[in-house]
Amino acid sequence: MLGARMLRRWADLLLPGLLILALAAVQAADPRLLAEARGAIFDSYQRLKPRPFLDTPVRIVDIDDESLARLGQWPWSRARLAELIGRLEALGAAAVGLDIVLAEPDRTAPAALAEAWPAGPDWQAARDALTRLPDPDAALAEALQRLPIATAFAATQRPGGRAPALKAGFAVAGEDPGAAAPAFAGAVPSLPILEGAAEGNGAVNSLAEGSGVVRRVPLLVRIDGQLYPSFAAELLRVAQGAAGYVVKGAGASGEGASGGTPEIAALRIGRATVPTDGAGGLILYDSGSRAERYISAWRVLDGSADPAALSGALVLIGGSAAALQDVRATPLSGAMPGVEIHAQLLEQMIGGQFLSRPGWAPGAEILATLAGGMLLIFLLRSTGALRSALAAALLAGIAVAGSVLAFTRLGWLVDPVTPSLAVLSVYLLSSTLGRLRTERDRRQVREAFSRYLSPVLVDQLAARPERLALGGENRELTLLFSDIRGFTSFSEEMEPQELGRFMNAFLTPMTAAIQAQGGTIDKYIGDCVMAFWNAPLDDPDHASHALQAALEMRAALAAFNAARPERPAVQIGIGINTGLCAVGNFGSEQRFDYSAMGDAVNAASRFESLSKHYGVDIVVGEGTAERARGRFALLPIDRIRVKGKHRPALLHALIGGAELLSQPAFRAAAETQEALLAAYAARQWSDAARLAARLAELDGGLGRLAALYRERIAGFMSNPPAPDWDGVAVAAGKHG
C-alpha cells in the first residue's frame, strides 16, 4: 500500500517531467511542423504591427496588365526594354534593377527572323537587309551600360550550365561563414552580353516555407561553392558604387556565438549594415502592398510618369501582370508580385527597419520551456485545480506577452509556441493524471464501502474521497452490535448449505435496516453484525440514527420470522453505545479493513450480551440515551460498572419510538422502573420489592427485568451489601 502510494507520487512528478524534457528535445531538433507554427505566430505579429511604410527612393516600374494591353503581349522585345531603360535614364533614376531573367536571345532579333524565312534567292535580299539591322540584345546591352544596373539570374538545383557572372568581391570579418549560405547546384543566368554590360548581377530566389509563405530572402547564395549576392543586395551595392561586400560571421564584433558551424551574422553593403539570420537571410518585415511603389511601364514609355517619383530613385523593373506569373504569399498578402518583395527588402535596408531572431533565442526558448514546465509541476502539487489552471494560463500568457513585447518594442522574434505548449501540456497531463487518480480513488472507495454503506453514502464518499481519513482518526461514534441468541445450538440443526442460505436471508434485511439509516457495516462475525455511525461521513445525529436502525431491525426480524412459520422464531440481542473511537483503515499492507476500535466498541459488545440477562432485546448505553432523549421511548434498567472503568454507566432498554412516550402503559412502566432504581440504590428493600412486583404486573414485556431485581433484593435482604455499596452492578466480562 505504501509502496503503491510512493509509486503514484513519483509518477505524478516523473511523467510531466519526462514530457517537459521531450518537448525541450523536440524544440532543440526544430522539426518543420514546429518551425511552421513559429512562422505562423510571427506572421500574426506582423499583421498586428506591420512595418511602417517609409517613402524611401525605391520604385517599381510595373509591367502590369494595362501595359500589356497598351503595348502588346509579353515578352516584349529587347528594344522596348532598352527604350524603357533610356527613359529612366532621362528621368534621373539613380540605379535600375532588371527583375527579369533574360536567358535566351530576343526572338524578334533580325538574325532570328532571317533564319526563320524560307531559303532561296527570292528571300536572300531580304535576309541580307535584316542582318544589317541593329541587334536588340546589343541595343539593350548598350542601354545597360549607361546606368548603374543589376541584372538577375535564378539559382536552381539542376547542375550544369553556365555559371552566372560574378560582379562583386567578398571580404570576410570573423570566422568564414560562406558555407552557411543556401546551396544550389546551378543557375539560369541572363545572356552573357547583358551580364557583361551590367554593373551588378544577383539571384532573385526567395525561400518560401512549408506553407508557401515568403518570410525571408537570402542575401547570399552558394552555387557550386561560389558565393553570389541576391538581386536586392546587388542593386543596393551598385547604387552606392561599392566594389563588394563584407560578410560578418557569428562572433565577429560581438554578433553572437556560432556554436560550431560558422554562421552569418550580418552583411555590409556599402554604407548599410544588414543583420541576417545564420544563413545570410533577411527576414521580410512586411508593410503590405503599397500603391505608392508602383508606376506603370506604359506611363514611363509615353512620358506621363511623374518625374519627381523616379528622379534619384532605385528602380526595379518587374511585373504584376497575371501573364508573368510572378506572385508570392507573404505574411500580409496572399499574392504579392515578386518584384515588390525585392522593393520591400530595399526599403528595409535603406530605412534600417529590421526584424531579427537573436542567436540566443533558441536556447532561451528551451530554458523557458524547462523552467515554466517545472514551475508548473511544483505549483500543481502545492495548489488546487483552479489555482493550477490560473497558474498555467498565467505562465502561457507571460510567454505570449513577452514574445509580443519583444516583437513590438525591439523587433525580436522569440517563439512563444513551445513554452506555452509545454505549460499547457503539463497542466493537461497533470489534470488527466489527477482525474484518473480521482476516478481510481472513487472506484476504490466504492469497492471498499459498497458492502458497508448505503448506495447514497457510497456516492457521497466517492464524490469527495478526501473526507476518508486513511490510517485512522479519533471520532465519536455510535456503535451497534447484533447477535442471534442461541445461535450455536440453532446452527447445529442445519446442514452447511442450509445454514449459509439462512444467514444470507437473515443478514440481508438486518444490513438494509442499518444502511437505510446511514450506518457503516464494520464486519460480520458469524451471526454477529457490527456497525457504526458518524464515519467515514459526518453524521451529527448519529445516536438517533443508530436507535432508529435498531427499531427497524426489530421490525425486519418480525417480518423474517413471519415468513418462516414452520421454523422456530429467531431472537436477537442488540447493544448500542456512543463514545470516542479510533476509526480508519487497519490491517497490513497486504490486507486492511475499515473498522473502529476502542473501549466504546467493547462496551457496545458487552451491552449486546447483557440484553438477554435483562430480558430485553435492545440495550442502550448512557451516552447514546443522552443524545437521543425525548425522541425515543427509553427505559433505564440498571447502573453498571464495566470492569476497568471507574465511572458507572446507566443502561437503558429501547422500547420504541417517540410515539410511545405519551402512551399510559409506557409512562407507568417508566415511572415504576425509575422509582424501583431509586429505592434499590437507597437500600429500601421493601419498597423496591413492591415496585419490582408492580413492574412484573405491567404489560410491558419487562417480566425478566422485574424478576432480576426481585432476585437481587431477596439476596440483599438476607445478606446485606457492604457499607460502601452504591447500587451499581459490575459487568465483569463480556457476558456480565
C-alpha positions in Angstrom: 0.0 0.0 0.0 2.7 2.4 1.0 4.8 1.4 -2.0 1.9 2.0 -4.4 1.3 5.4 -3.0 5.0 6.3 -3.3 5.0 5.0 -6.9 2.0 7.2 -7.7 3.6 10.2 -6.1 6.7 9.7 -8.2 4.6 9.1 -11.3 2.9 12.4 -10.8 6.4 14.1 -10.9 8.1 11.8 -13.4 5.6 11.7 -16.2 5.2 15.6 -16.5 9.0 15.9 -16.1 9.6 13.5 -19.0 7.0 15.3 -21.1 8.9 18.6 -20.5 12.2 17.0 -21.4 10.7 15.5 -24.6 9.3 18.9 -25.6 12.6 20.5 -25.0 14.3 17.9 -27.2 11.7 18.5 -29.9 12.4 22.2 -29.6 16.1 21.6 -30.0 15.6 19.5 -33.1 13.3 22.2 -34.5 11.2 20.0 -36.9 9.4 21.5 -39.8 6.0 21.4 -38.1 7.3 23.4 -35.1 9.1 25.9 -37.4 5.9 26.4 -39.4 3.9 27.0 -36.3 6.5 29.5 -35.1 6.4 31.2 -38.6 2.6 31.5 -38.4 2.9 33.1 -35.0 5.4 35.6 -36.3 3.1 36.3 -39.3 0.4 37.2 -36.9 2.7 39.6 -35.1 3.3 41.3 -38.5 -0.4 41.6 -39.0 -0.7 43.1 -35.5 2.1 45.6 -36.2 3.1 45.8 -39.9 6.3 47.6 -40.9 5.6 51.3 -41.1 5.8 52.4 -44.7 8.6 54.9 -45.3 8.7 56.8 -48.6 12.2 55.7 -49.5 13.5 56.3 -53.0 12.5 52.8 -54.2 10.1 52.5 -57.1 8.7 49.7 -59.3 8.2 50.2 -63.0 5.4 47.8 -63.3 4.8 45.7 -66.4 1.1 45.4 -65.4 -1.9 44.2 -67.3 -2.7 47.6 -68.6 0.9 48.0 -70.0 0.5 44.7 -71.8 -2.9 45.7 -73.2 -1.5 49.0 -74.5 1.9 47.8 -75.7 1.5 44.2 -76.7 1.8 40.8 -75.1 4.8 39.5 -73.1 7.7 39.0 -73.7 8.4 42.4 -75.0 11.3 43.0 -77.4 14.7 43.9 -76.0 14.4 47.1 -78.0 11.4 48.1 -75.9 13.2 47.3 -72.7 16.2 49.3 -73.9 13.8 52.2 -74.6 12.3 51.8 -71.1 15.8 52.0 -69.5 16.6 55.0 -71.7 13.5 56.8 -70.4 14.6 56.0 -66.8 18.0 57.4 -67.5 16.4 60.6 -68.8 14.2 60.8 -65.7 17.2 60.7 -63.5 16.9 57.2 -62.0 19.9 56.5 -59.6 20.1 52.8 -60.4 17.9 50.2 -62.1 17.3 46.5 -61.3 16.1 44.4 -64.1 13.9 41.7 -62.3 13.7 39.6 -65.4 15.9 36.7 -66.3 16.8 37.2 -70.0 18.3 33.8 -70.6 17.6 33.5 -74.4 18.2 35.8 -77.3 15.4 38.1 -78.4 13.1 36.1 -80.6 12.3 39.3 -82.6 16.0 39.9 -83.4 16.6 40.4 -87.2 19.0 37.5 -87.4 16.4 35.2 -85.7 13.8 36.4 -88.2 16.1 35.9 -91.2 16.7 32.3 -90.2 13.0 31.7 -89.9 12.4 32.8 -93.5 12.4 30.2 -96.4 15.7 29.5 -98.2 16.1 30.6 -101.8 17.3 33.5 -104.0 14.0 35.4 -103.7 14.4 35.8 -99.9 18.1 36.4 -99.9 18.0 40.1 -100.4 15.5 40.5 -97.5 17.7 38.4 -95.3 20.7 40.5 -96.1 18.8 43.6 -95.2 17.7 42.2 -91.9 21.2 41.2 -90.9 22.3 44.8 -91.3 19.7 46.0 -88.8 20.7 46.6 -85.1 20.6 43.6 -82.8 18.0 44.2 -80.0 20.1 42.4 -77.3 23.1 44.5 -78.3 20.9 47.6 -78.0 19.7 46.5 -74.6 23.3 45.9 -73.5 24.3 49.4 -74.7 21.4 50.8 -72.6 22.6 48.8 -69.6 26.0 50.4 -69.7 24.6 53.9 -69.3 23.2 53.4 -65.8 24.2 51.5 -62.6 22.1 48.4 -63.4 21.8 45.0 -61.9 20.6 42.0 -63.9 19.1 38.9 -62.5 19.6 35.1 -62.5 17.7 32.2 -60.9 19.7 29.7 -58.8 18.4 26.2 -59.3 19.1 22.7 -58.0 19.8 21.4 -61.6 23.6 21.1 -62.0 25.5 22.1 -65.1 25.2 25.0 -67.5 27.0 28.3 -67.4 27.8 30.0 -64.1 26.4 33.5 -63.6 28.7 36.4 -63.9 30.1 37.5 -60.5 30.3 41.3 -60.4 31.4 41.9 -56.8 34.0 40.6 -54.3 33.5 39.3 -50.8 35.5 40.1 -47.7 35.0 38.1 -44.5 35.1 39.5 -41.0 35.4 36.8 -38.4 35.1 33.1 -39.0 34.4 32.3 -42.7 30.6 31.8 -42.8 30.3 31.1 -46.6 29.2 27.5 -46.1 26.1 28.7 -44.2 24.5 30.3 -47.2 21.9 28.3 -49.1 23.5 25.9 -51.6 22.4 25.5 -55.2 23.7 23.2 -57.9 23.4 25.5 -60.9 21.7 28.6 -62.2 19.7 30.1 -65.1 21.7 33.3 -65.9 20.8 36.1 -68.3 22.7 36.4 -71.6 26.4 37.0 -71.3 26.1 40.1 -73.4 23.7 41.5 -70.9 25.5 40.3 -67.8 28.7 41.8 -69.2 27.1 45.2 -69.7 25.6 45.4 -66.2 27.4 46.6 -63.1 25.7 44.0 -60.9 24.2 40.6 -61.2 22.1 38.9 -58.4 19.9 35.9 -57.5 16.2 36.6 -57.5 15.5 33.5 -55.3 13.3 33.7 -52.2 12.8 31.0 -49.6 9.1 30.0 -49.4 8.5 27.8 -46.3 6.3 24.8 -46.0 3.1 26.9 -46.2 4.4 28.7 -49.3 4.8 32.0 -47.4 8.0 34.0 -48.1 9.2 35.1 -44.7 12.9 35.6 -45.5 15.0 36.1 -48.6 18.7 35.1 -48.8 21.1 38.0 -49.4 23.8 35.4 -50.3 23.6 32.1 -52.2 26.2 29.5 -52.9 26.4 27.9 -56.4 29.0 25.2 -56.8 30.9 26.6 -53.8 31.0 30.2 -55.0 29.2 33.0 -53.1 26.8 35.2 -55.1 24.7 38.2 -53.9 21.0 38.5 -54.0 19.3 40.7 -56.6 18.2 43.3 -54.0 21.6 43.4 -52.3 23.3 43.8 -55.7 21.0 46.7 -56.7 21.8 48.5 -53.4 25.5 47.9 -54.0 25.6 49.3 -57.5 23.5 52.3 -56.4 26.2 53.1 -53.9 29.1 52.3 -56.2 30.5 49.9 -53.8 33.0 47.3 -55.0 31.9 44.4 -52.9 30.5 43.0 -49.7 31.8 42.4 -46.1 30.4 39.2 -44.7 30.3 39.2 -40.9 30.4 35.8 -39.3 28.8 35.0 -36.0 31.2 36.0 -33.3 32.7 38.9 -35.3 32.3 42.3 -33.4 30.3 40.6 -30.7 27.5 39.4 -33.0 26.9 36.2 -31.0 28.4 32.8 -31.0 28.1 30.4 -33.8 28.4 27.3 -31.6 30.2 25.0 -34.2 29.2 25.6 -37.8 30.2 29.1 -39.0 27.1 31.3 -39.3 26.4 34.6 -40.9 25.5 37.5 -38.6 25.4 40.5 -41.0 26.2 41.7 -44.5 27.8 45.1 -45.1 26.7 46.6 -48.4 28.4 49.9 -48.9 27.3 52.2 -46.0 24.5 49.8 -45.0 25.0 47.0 -42.4 22.2 44.5 -42.7 21.6 42.0 -39.9 20.8 38.5 -41.2 19.9 35.1 -39.9 22.6 32.4 -39.6 22.2 31.5 -43.3 22.5 35.1 -44.5 18.8 35.6 -45.0 17.0 38.9 -44.4 13.7 38.5 -42.6 10.9 40.1 -44.6 9.3 42.8 -42.4 6.1 43.2 -44.5 4.4 46.5 -44.9 1.8 45.1 -47.2 1.3 46.1 -50.8 1.5 49.8 -51.4 0.3 51.6 -54.5 2.9 54.4 -53.9 5.6 52.0 -55.0 4.2 51.4 -58.5 4.5 53.3 -61.7 3.0 51.6 -64.8 5.6 50.9 -67.5 3.4 52.4 -70.2 3.4 55.7 -68.4 7.2 55.8 -68.4 7.3 55.0 -72.1 4.7 57.6 -73.1 6.1 60.3 -70.9 3.1 60.6 -68.5 5.0 59.3 -65.4 5.8 61.8 -62.7 9.5 62.7 -63.0 9.8 63.5 -59.3 8.8 59.9 -58.4 11.7 58.5 -60.4 14.5 61.1 -60.0 17.2 59.7 -57.8 15.3 56.5 -57.2 16.3 52.9 -57.1 14.0 51.5 -59.8 13.1 47.8 -60.2 11.6 46.7 -63.5 9.3 43.8 -62.9 5.8 42.7 -63.5 2.5 42.3 -61.7 0.6 41.2 -64.8 -1.0 37.8 -64.4 0.8 36.6 -67.6 4.1 36.9 -65.8 3.0 34.5 -63.0 5.4 36.1 -60.6 3.4 36.2 -57.3 4.3 35.0 -53.8 2.5 34.8 -50.5 3.9 37.0 -47.7 2.9 37.4 -44.0 0.5 40.2 -45.0 -0.5 39.2 -48.5 -1.7 36.1 -50.2 -0.4 37.1 -53.6 2.3 39.8 -53.8 4.3 40.3 -57.0 7.9 39.1 -56.5 9.3 42.4 -57.6 7.5 44.1 -54.7 9.2 41.7 -52.2 12.6 42.9 -53.6 11.4 46.5 -53.2 10.4 45.9 -49.6 13.9 44.4 -48.9 15.5 47.5 -50.3 13.2 49.7 -48.2 14.2 47.8 -45.1 18.0 48.0 -45.9 17.7 51.7 -46.7 15.5 52.6 -43.8 17.1 50.3 -41.2 13.8 48.5 -40.5 14.7 45.0 -39.5 13.4 42.1 -37.7 15.8 39.7 -36.1 15.8 36.3 -34.4 18.6 36.7 -31.9 21.2 33.9 -31.7 20.3 33.4 -28.0 16.6 32.9 -28.8 16.6 29.1 -29.3 18.5 28.5 -26.1 16.3 30.9 -24.1 13.1 29.3 -25.5 14.3 25.8 -24.4 15.2 27.2 -21.0 11.7 28.9 -20.8 10.2 25.5 -21.7 12.1 23.7 -18.9 11.6 26.4 -16.3 7.9 27.1 -17.0 7.1 23.4 -17.1 9.0 22.5 -13.9 7.5 25.5 -12.1 4.0 24.4 -13.0 4.7 20.9 -11.9 5.7 22.3 -8.5 2.6 24.5 -8.4 0.3 21.6 -9.4 1.5 19.7 -6.3 1.0 22.6 -3.9 -2.2 24.3 -5.1 -5.7 23.3 -6.1 -7.1 22.7 -9.5 -8.4 26.2 -10.0 -5.2 27.9 -9.0 -3.2 25.5 -11.1 -5.3 26.3 -14.1 -4.8 30.0 -13.4 -1.1 29.5 -13.0 -0.9 27.6 -16.3 -2.8 30.3 -18.1 -0.6 32.9 -16.4 2.6 31.2 -17.5 1.4 30.7 -21.1 0.2 34.4 -21.1 3.6 35.5 -19.9 5.3 33.6 -22.7 3.0 35.1 -25.3 3.1 38.6 -23.9 6.8 38.5 -23.6 7.1 37.4 -27.2 4.7 40.1 -28.4 6.5 42.8 -26.5 9.9 41.6 -27.8 8.5 42.0 -31.3 6.7 45.3 -30.9 9.4 47.0 -28.9 12.6 45.5 -30.1 11.9 43.8 -33.4 12.9 40.4 -31.9 11.3 37.2 -33.0 11.1 35.0 -29.9 9.0 31.8 -30.1 6.1 31.6 -27.5 4.8 28.4 -29.0 6.8 25.7 -27.3 7.0 27.3 -23.8 3.2 27.8 -23.9 2.6 24.3 -25.3 4.9 22.9 -22.6 2.9 24.6 -19.8 -0.4 23.7 -21.2 0.7 20.1 -21.9 2.0 19.7 -18.3 -1.3 21.1 -17.0 -3.4 18.8 -19.2 -1.2 15.8 -18.3 -1.3 16.5 -14.6 -5.0 17.2 -14.8 -5.5 13.9 -16.6 -3.4 12.1 -14.1 -5.3 13.8 -11.3 -8.7 12.9 -12.8 -7.5 9.3 -13.3 -6.3 9.3 -9.7 -9.6 10.7 -8.5 -11.5 8.1 -10.5 -9.3 5.4 -9.1 -9.8 6.7 -5.6 -13.6 6.9 -6.2 -13.6 3.4 -7.6 -11.6 2.1 -4.6 -14.0 3.9 -2.2 -16.9 2.3 -4.0 -15.3 -1.1 -3.9 -14.3 -0.7 -0.3 -17.5 0.7 1.1 -20.2 -0.8 -1.2 -20.5 -3.7 1.2 -20.6 -1.5 4.3 -22.6 1.7 3.4 -25.8 2.5 1.7 -25.5 3.4 -2.0 -26.3 7.1 -1.2 -23.5 7.3 1.2 -21.1 5.5 -1.1 -21.9 8.1 -3.8 -21.3 10.9 -1.4 -18.0 9.4 -0.3 -16.9 8.7 -3.9 -17.6 12.3 -4.8 -15.4 13.5 -2.0 -12.9 10.8 -1.2 -10.7 13.3 0.7 -13.2 13.0 3.5 -12.0 9.5 4.1 -9.0 9.7 6.5 -6.9 6.7 5.8 -4.8 5.2 8.5 -7.1 6.1 11.4 -8.5 9.1 13.2 -10.3 9.7 16.5 -14.0 10.3 16.2 -17.1 10.0 18.3 -19.1 7.1 17.0 -22.3 5.3 17.9 -21.8 1.6 17.6 -24.2 -1.3 17.3 -23.7 -5.0 17.9 -26.4 -7.5 17.0 -26.3 -11.3 17.7 -28.7 -14.2 17.3 -29.5 -15.7 20.7 -28.7 -19.4 21.0 -27.1 -19.5 17.6 -24.7 -22.3 18.3 -27.4 -24.8 19.1 -29.6 -23.3 16.5 -26.9 -23.8 13.7 -26.1 -27.4 14.8 -29.5 -28.5 13.5 -28.8 -27.2 9.9 -26.7 -28.6 7.1 -23.9 -26.2 6.0 -25.6 -25.2 2.7 -28.9 -24.6 4.6 -27.1 -22.6 7.2 -25.5 -20.5 4.5 -28.9 -19.7 2.9 -30.3 -18.9 6.3 -27.6 -16.5 7.2 -27.9 -14.7 3.8 -31.6 -14.4 4.2 -31.3 -13.2 7.8 -28.4 -10.7 7.4 -29.8 -9.1 4.2 -32.7 -7.3 5.9 -30.6 -6.5 9.0 -28.0 -4.9 6.8 -30.7 -3.0 4.8 -32.1 -1.6 8.1 -28.6 -0.3 9.1 -27.8 1.1 5.8 -31.1 2.8 5.5 -30.1 4.9 8.5 -26.7 5.7 7.1 -24.8 3.2 9.1 -21.4 1.6 8.2 -21.2 -2.1 8.3 -17.9 -2.9 10.0 -17.9 -6.6 9.8 -19.9 -9.8 10.1 -18.6 -12.3 12.6 -20.8 -15.4 12.1 -24.2 -14.3 13.1 -23.0 -11.1 14.7 -23.2 -7.7 12.9 -21.1 -4.8 13.9 -21.9 -1.4 12.6 -21.2 2.3 13.4 -22.4 5.8 12.6 -20.5 9.1 12.1 -17.7 7.6 9.9 -16.5 7.8 7.3 -19.0 10.6 6.7 -20.1 13.1 9.3 -23.4 12.4 10.9 -24.4 14.9 13.6 -27.4 12.8 14.6 -25.6 9.5 14.7 -27.1 8.4 18.0 -30.7 8.8 16.8 -29.9 7.1 13.5 -28.4 4.1 15.3 -31.5 3.7 17.6 -33.9 4.0 14.6 -31.9 1.3 12.8 -32.3 -0.9 15.9 -36.1 -0.4 15.8 -36.1 -1.2 12.1 -34.0 -4.3 12.7 -36.6 -5.4 15.3 -39.4 -4.9 12.7 -37.4 -6.7 10.0 -36.9 -9.6 12.3 -40.6 -9.9 12.9 -41.2 -10.0 9.2 -38.4 -12.6 8.8 -40.0 -14.9 11.4 -43.5 -14.4 10.0 -42.2 -15.6 6.6 -41.0 -18.9 8.0 -43.8 -20.0 10.4 -42.7 -23.6 10.3 -39.3 -22.8 11.8 -38.5 -21.7 15.4 -38.6 -17.9 15.8 -35.2 -16.2 15.7 -34.4 -13.8 18.5 -31.6 -11.3 18.6 -29.9 -9.0 21.1 -28.7 -5.6 20.2 -26.2 -3.4 22.1 -25.7 0.3 21.3 -23.1 2.6 22.7 -21.7 6.1 21.9 -18.1 7.1 22.6 -14.7 8.1 21.3 -13.1 5.6 19.0 -10.2 5.1 16.5 -11.7 4.6 13.1 -9.9 4.1 9.7 -8.1 1.5 7.6 -6.4 -1.0 9.9 -4.5 -4.1 8.9 -1.4 -4.7 6.9 -0.2 -3.5 3.5 -1.5 -6.8 2.0 -5.0 -6.5 3.5 -6.8 -4.0 5.6 -10.4 -3.2 6.6 -12.2 0.0 7.5 -13.0 -0.5 11.2 -13.4 1.1 14.6 -11.5 0.2 17.8 -11.7 1.4 21.4 -13.4 0.9 24.8 -16.7 2.2 23.4 -16.6 -0.7 20.9 -16.0 -3.2 23.6 -18.8 -1.7 25.8 -21.3 -1.9 22.9 -20.4 -5.6 22.5 -21.0 -6.2 26.3 -24.3 -4.3 26.2 -25.5 -6.7 23.4 -24.5 -9.7 25.5 -26.3 -8.2 28.6 -29.6 -7.9 26.7 -30.6 -11.5 27.4 -29.5 -11.0 31.1 -32.1 -8.2 31.4 -34.7 -9.8 29.3 -34.8 -7.0 26.7 -33.8 -7.1 23.0 -32.0 -3.7 22.8 -29.7 -2.3 25.4 -28.5 1.3 25.0 -25.6 3.0 26.7 -25.9 6.2 28.7 -24.1 8.4 26.1 -26.4 7.3 23.4 -29.5 7.8 25.5 -28.5 11.3 26.4 -28.1 12.3 22.8 -31.5 10.9 21.8 -33.5 11.8 24.9 -37.1 12.9 24.1 -37.1 11.2 20.6 -37.3 7.6 21.7 -39.0 5.6 24.4 -36.0 4.7 26.6 -36.3 2.9 29.9 -33.5 3.0 32.5 -32.8 -0.6 33.5 -29.6 -0.7 35.6 -26.4 1.1 36.6 -23.3 -1.0 35.9 -19.6 -0.5 36.1 -17.7 -2.1 33.3 -14.5 -3.8 34.5 -11.5 -1.5 34.3 -13.8 1.7 34.4 -14.4 3.8 37.5 -17.4 5.7 36.3 -20.7 3.7 36.2 -23.0 3.7 33.2 -26.7 3.9 33.2 -28.1 1.3 30.8 -31.4 1.7 29.0 -33.8 -0.5 27.2 -35.1 0.8 23.9 -38.8 0.2 23.9 -39.9 2.1 20.8 -40.1 5.4 19.0 -41.3 8.8 20.1 -44.9 7.8 19.6 -44.7 5.6 22.9 -43.6 8.5 25.1 -47.1 9.7 25.7 -48.7 6.2 26.0 -50.0 5.5 29.5 -48.5 2.0 29.6 -45.0 3.2 28.8 -45.3 6.1 31.2 -46.4 3.8 34.0 -43.5 1.4 33.3 -41.0 4.2 33.2 -42.2 5.8 36.5 -42.2 2.4 38.2 -38.8 1.5 37.0 -37.3 4.8 37.9 -38.8 4.5 41.4 -37.5 0.9 41.7 -34.0 2.0 40.8 -34.1 4.8 43.4 -35.4 2.5 46.2 -32.9 -0.1 45.2 -30.0 2.3 45.4 -31.2 3.6 48.8 -31.4 0.1 50.2 -35.1 0.4 50.7 -35.6 -3.3 50.1 -39.4 -3.5 51.0 -40.3 -0.6 48.7 -38.0 -1.9 46.0 -39.6 -5.4 46.2 -43.1 -3.9 45.9 -42.1 -1.9 42.9 -40.5 -4.9 41.2 -43.7 -6.8 41.7 -45.7 -4.0 40.2 -43.3 -3.8 37.2 -43.9 -7.5 36.6 -47.7 -6.9 36.6 -47.5 -4.2 33.9 -48.0 -5.3 30.3 -44.6 -4.1 29.0 -42.6 -7.3 28.4 -40.4 -6.5 31.4 -41.1 -9.6 33.5 -37.5 -10.8 33.2 -36.2 -7.5 34.4 -38.6 -7.5 37.3 -37.5 -11.0 38.2 -33.9 -10.0 38.1 -34.4 -7.2 40.7 -36.6 -9.4 42.9 -33.7 -11.9 43.0 -31.2 -9.2 43.8 -33.4 -7.7 46.5 -34.1 -11.1 48.1 -30.4 -11.7 48.2 -29.5 -8.4 49.8 -32.3 -8.7 52.4 -30.7 -12.0 53.6 -27.2 -10.9 53.0 -26.9 -7.0 53.1 -24.3 -5.4 50.8 -21.1 -3.8 52.1 -21.3 -0.3 53.6 -19.7 1.2 50.5 -22.1 -0.4 48.1 -23.6 2.2 45.8 -26.2 0.3 43.9 -24.0 -0.3 40.9 -23.7 -3.7 39.4 -20.3 -4.9 38.0 -20.1 -6.3 34.4 -17.0 -8.4 34.8 -16.7 -9.8 31.3 -18.4 -9.9 28.0 -21.4 -11.7 29.4 -21.6 -9.6 32.6 
